[in-house]
Amino acid sequence: MEHNKNTRRPIDMFKDYNIPMVTLDVHISCDTFWNYSYHIPIRVNDYYDDRNTRNINNSRANNASIASSTCEIGNIGHVDPMFAKLESYLVDYVIDRIYEDLIRTNSQIDIHLLLKKSRKFHIHGRTLEDILFPNAVSNSSVNQHSMPNNTVYICTHC
């Protein structure tokens, strides 16, 4: 059964246009490390099950009021193990890069702050789908050479 282009799942759109990756524009929302941002390429298939068996949309009704212990904003993405995997990868990526930069610049005070603050690094208010499949991708003007971009903020304060 062929789906109408307007009702197809985001993963189908990616496959139609042969887009195996997205680039996430990752920023740190922290008064100390605010100037760090990274363009991180992500292979969609590493984090998204194209059979749609584990994504958040299938379990949203059963978990309508999910909140984490670190953040008061509903973290509906955290019920998804693949969201947690992506979040861990992004958080580890930025912590490693910031740490390397602080070592290189001999910023001992900031290294201490990073180690203290990094325990709180997380993504909230997002789902796996809206991170991996930005709205622009569902637009029919996407071509096979495009690489979607989406902004993700690493929260450091709740």
C-alpha positions, 0 to 999 in steps of 0.5 A, spaced: 500 500 500 503 506 497 502 512 502 500 519 500 506 523 500 503 528 505 501 522 510 508 518 510 512 517 516 518 522 517 523 516 516 519 514 510 521 521 507 528 520 509 528 514 505 525 517 499 530 522 499 536 517 501 538 522 507 541 517 512 544 523 516 542 529 520 546 534 522 544 537 529 546 544 531 547 543 539 548 548 543 549 549 551 544 553 555 549 555 560 552 562 563 559 559 563 559 555 557 554 558 553 559 559 547 560 552 545 556 549 540 557 543 535 554 541 529 554 533 530 552 529 524 547 523 526 546 517 523 538 516 523 538 509 523 542 508 529 537 512 533 530 510 530 527 504 529 524 504 522 519 499 524 516 504 528 516 499 534 519 503 540 518 510 538 515 515 543 508 516 539 507 509 540 507 509 548 505 517 549 498 515 551 500 510 556 505 515 559 502 522 558 505 525 564 512 523 564 517 528 568 524 527 570 527 528 577 532 533 574 527 537 570 520 540 571 518 540 564 515 534 562 520 529 559 516 525 554 522 523 550 525 520 556 520 514 556 524 512 549 530 508 550 533 510 543 532 518 546 536 516 552 541 513 547 541 519 543 541 524 549 547 520 552 551 521 546 550 528 545 551 530 552 558 525 552 560 529 545 559 536 548 562 534 555 568 531 551 569 537 547 569 542 552 573 538 557 579 538 551 578 545 550 579 547 557 585 543 558 588 546 551 587 553 554 589 551 561 582 553 564 583 550 571 577 553 574 572 552 568 574 545 568 572 544 575 565 548 573 564 543 567 565 537 572 560 540 577 555 542 572 556 536 567 552 532 572 546 536 570 547 536 562 540 533 559 535 535 553 528 536 555 522 538 552 523 534 546 522 527 543 526 523 538 522 524 532 522 532 533 530 532 534 531 527 528 526 529 523 525 537 523 519 540 520 523 542 514 524 535 512 517 533 511 517 539 506 516 536 499 522 540 496 527 536 500 532 533 495 537 528 495 543 532 496 540 536 502 542 534 510 537 537 515 539 541 520 536 542 527 537 545 533 538 542 540 539 545 547 543 541 552 540 544 558 545 545 564 541 548 570 535 544 572 
